[in-house]
Amino acid sequence: MALVLDLEQSILLLELEPPFGKRDVQMARRRMAKRWHPDIAPPGKQFEHERHLKAINEAADQLEQLAETSRGRRVSASAVRVSAAAARRARAEAGRRAYEAEQRERASEAERARHDPFASRVPDHSVVHRYARCASYPEWGVGNVTGIYFTGAGDDVQQWARVRFSHGIRTIPAGSLQFVDFSKPDPGAERVQRFMTAAQHAMAEGDYALAAQRLVYARDAEPTNVAVLRLMTLAFWQAGNLGAAGRSVRDWARLDGARPAAHRFASRIYEDMGALELAAEAAARAAQRGPRDAGAWERLGRLRLRTMDRGAAIDALERARRIAPSVDGLLDLALARQLAGDLGGELSACEQATLLDPASAPAWGRYAHALARSDHVTDCLYACERALDLAPDPEVAALYERTQRLVPRVLPAA
């Protein structure tokens, strides 16, 4: 039997309303591609999203071609009704043939059961559910399944459903449906995954407060889930709720305290709260649990500087320099040495920063100021010139003018 184009199914798949033109189909294709792209699918549902998006694209291609060849380049509602009637007749004919084949199969099975009653033990039954969730967008809640449809033929048959939610009707691939049995409570792992997916969608849209609220429900379902606590800490922190973020990160650290990630988050949250001592203690725990992380030691050194603990700051920054020196870390070490009155250590750190990155204007400027506090006038002038060549700096320019006046004047040779 020839394939009959079912316009009604195509416009349901794209969530279109007739009449429509090519532009309407393109906009619907774009909207559905954003909703069902495999990259935003929850774990294990990428294949369902990919197949559903393929069906959407095929339907959109057919509708665009039909709109191009229609009168006025628009498909009318009457054309949709005529096509739907033809498709229903074709499906009825296919159903009649399938029913006849099934009746012949049943008669054959009855004949076999009469003569060989123990040949098969496989039950033949079907269970139909009416209420379902969308695993890809659990924030839509529980919806009422209004219809199950099939697209394609042969081995490429795809099943999808139209589900009525509180905010409207959505087209969902059958593999993303989770049928709801209200006689049994949901397992905790399913609730966690559902709220985690909803929170990730909210965070992708920038609504961190809503994401944090959904993650609270996930935490209540499974309080020892480290992934939930980590994501909830980030959501509360980005939403500006520092108190709740601090409580979340403490719960996270109690469960996963052997790793540095929770302590790094805690240090940054405490710093935003203005609790520098707590931030430094959390940074120290993060550095101890990741001793080869130079950035953690540099951060600890900066926090110790802000709490005026110069000795601890120098120790942390020296350790970072031994692991993997950086320009910022060396300049912080130079500041700590200067505050401690160690001019030699300050000069050494600044010089190493200029050697590490010869194109760094801040490094040459700090080196020039350090040389100005010593007797190396010529070296100070050279450092000022290098810093001014790389970037203009009023302070370095003023230092250069002051230093030039200190250069002794001599008579030229006869």
Secondary structure, DSSP 8 states (H G I E B T S, - for coil): ------HHHHHHHHT--SSEEHHHHHHHHHHHHHHS-GGG--TT-HHHHHHHHHHHHHHHHHHHHHHHHSGGGEE-HHHHHHHHHHHHHHHHHHHHHHHHHHHHHHHHHHHHHHH-TTS-----------EEEESS-GGG--EEEEEEEEES-GGG-EEEEEEEETTEEEEEEGGGEEE--TTS---HHHHHHHHHHHHHHHHHTT-HHHHHHHHHHHHHH-TT-HHHHHHHHHHHHHHT-HHHHHHHHHHHHHHSTTSHHHHHHHHHHHHHHT-HHHHHHHHHHHHHHSTT-HHHHHHHHHHHHHTT-HHHHHHHHHHHHHH---HHHHHHHHHHHHHTT-HHHHHHHHHHHHHH-TT-HHHHHHHHHHHHTTT-HHHHHHHHHHHHHHS--HHHHHHHHHHHHHS-------
